[in-house]
Amino acid sequence: MTTPSAAARPARRGTDRKPRFALAMTVAFFAVLYLPIGVVVLYSFNSQKSLTVFKDFSLRWYRDFFHDQLLIDSLGMSLQVALVAMAGSLVLGVTLALGLVRCRNRLGSLAGLIMLVPLVTPEIVTGVASMLLFKGMQIPLSTGTVMLAEITFSISYVTVILRSRIAALNPEVEEAAMDLGATRWQALRLVTLPALLPSILASAVLIFALVFDDFVLAYFTTGVDPQPLPVRIYSAIRFGVQPTINAVGTLMLVGSIALIALALFIPRLFGRRGGLDLLSGK
């Protein structure tokens, strides 16, 4: 006689078994993807100038990086470009997202489709097109051309992120503010933009990380010197990979992970605060 627990337990079917093949493929995928990165991180702490033999733990190559003026100048340029591109794409992206959501005619739909083109266009095509545009307008390649190209490329990302958030907002709240005497600009500044603040901050962090690490667009639009850090690294490894490059890559990896984690954490932080304010009656 079967016990009640055994009778209540459903029969184990083939579909309930662990998919061993899928699990093995997942492990193999992540190994191929992250093992090279792990090797770069490991050998950035190597005490000797070798990319095949690890001897002792050392911070030698990190010290060399911070004493290399060319790399420091390139790092400063990358930070400057990322900050300017972040600010410019936010201003234009927020404006474009508001316009696309509130413009419900055929022109708005067409503009929405055009806005998606940079997202599906290969970045190398955008880089070559930007270089040809600057050359055709006789604008010398410099830090300014890199900033313009990065801003143009980043606007679509900001617009896509904010467009769905704006569409989810209740337009009656802004209308109520105007009924209470606020102008359209005051309603936008005091009601709409604060509601969009978590998405705006998350977009800013994401754009900063994308632009700081970008190579293709920077390669085609930068001048001779100073070059963005990814372009400087590419120029250096053409003459052989140096352990200093491993240290630079590790620092960029840590910075990018921190920024992306911050971009994911900001909306949750604001959502948690909003819930606490609601519970406290504020």
ABEGO torsion letter per residue (X at the ends): XBBAAAAABBBBBAAABBBAAAAAAAAAAAAAAAAAAAAAAAAAABABBBAABBABBBAAAAAAAAABAAAAAAAAAAAAAAAAAAAAAAAAAAAAAAAAAABABAAAAAAAAAAAAAAABBAAAAAAAAAAAAAAAGBBBBAAAAAAAAAAAAAAAAAAAAAAAAAABBAAAAAAAAAAGBBAAAAAAAAAAAAAAAAAAAAAAAAAAAAAABAAAAAAABBAOBBBAAAAAAAAAAAEBBAAAAAAAAAAAAAAAAAAAAAAAAAAAAAAAAAAAAAAGX
